Amino acid sequence: MGLKRRDFFKMAAVGSVAVLGSKSLAGEESRALDSAQALGVLVDTVVCIGCRKCEWACNNEHKLSTRTLAEFEDRAVFAKHRRPEDNAFTVINRFVDPKQPGKQFTLKVQCMHCNKPACASACIVGALQRNKIGSVDYDEWKCIGCRYCMVACPFQIPAYEYHEALTPRVRKCTFCEHRLVEGKKPACVSICPNEALTFGTRQELLDVAKERIKLNPEKYFDHVYGETEIGGTSWMYLAPTDFVNTELPRLQTTAIPNLTETIQHGVFKSFVPPLVLYGMLGLIMHSLREGKDEEEKNDGCDCDSGSRQD
C-alpha cells in the first residue's frame, strides 16, 4: 500500500527537526518584506450597513456553499454571534456602542493577514507563509494537520475540516490571492455597495483611515486597529467606539513571532516535545490580551449578540 501524503509528512516533520532547528521555522522572509507597500483592506464599520453581500461573494468565489445572495441577505443571523468556519471564511456580527445604546454597528471578521503571522511561526512544515503581496497563504499539500496554527492565532481564525476524515484541511480567508495576481480586488471588496471595504497598499489605507478620523472625530474612535497590533495586519479597522467593545482582541504591538521564535528554535534544537512548546505559546498569547475579558466586564460591553465566544 502506498504511503499517504500526510503520513509521509508526519514522519518527515519528525525526522527533519534537527534541520529545521538550523533554519527559519517561521517565515523570516516575511519580516524583510515592505509592509507599507503590501496590499490590504480597510474595514470601516461606521459606514458598513451589514448587508452581508461580502459573505456571499466570498462563499461564491471559493465555492463554499450553494446558498443564494437572497439567503445571505437575511439579517436574523445577527441575533447570534458567529465566527469564521471551514465553510465560511468571513462573517459579519452586530454590536452596540455602550456610550450610545441606541446605535448599532456591524463588523466583518476574517483572517487578518498579519505582517508577522503567528500561524506561520507556529507551522513546523511551512504550510503557512506570508507572501510579498501581503496575504498569508496556506499550502494544503504540506499541511500535516497538527493544527498548531489554530493555537497560535490571536484572532482565533483558522478552522479545521473535522468532518473530512481522510483529507481534512485548515481553512481561512485567502485574501483572494488568485484575484490579486490578476490585478483584481478581493471578491468581498468588489461587491461592497457602501464602500465600507477599501482596497489598496497598507500605507495608502493608513493615510485614508487617519484622514477620516481627522475630518470626522465625532464619528470615529481615534485608533486604526491593525496599524500596530502584533506588528501590524493587512486588514485594518475603523470603528465608532473603543475596540474593546468589539470582538477584536486587545493586543500589544510586539509581533507574536518575535516572542515565540527564539523559544521555538531552542525547543526544536533541544528536542522538547511540541506539546510543551505550544503550551508555552498559549501562555504567551494569553498574556498578550492584557486582561481584555476583565476590561469587558468593567466596561459593561452591551453587544446584542451576547458576549464574545472564545
Buried (B, 14 or more C-beta within 10 A) or exposed (E): EEEEBBEEBBEEBEEBBEEBBEEBBBBEEBBEBEBEBBBBBBBBBBBBEBBBBBBBBBBBBBEBBEEEBEEBEEEEBBEEBBBBBBEBBBBBBBBBBBEEEEEBBBBBBBBBBBBBBBBBBBBBBBBBBBBEBBBBBBEBEBBBBBBBBBBBBBBBBBBBBEEEEEEBBBBBBBBBBEBBEEEEBBBBBBBBEEEBBBBBBBBBBBEBBBEBBEEEEEBBBEBBBBBBBBBBBBBBBBBBBBBBBBBBBBBBEBBBBBBBBEBBBEBBEEEBEBEEBBEBBEEBBEEBBEEBEEBBEEEEBEBEBEEBEE
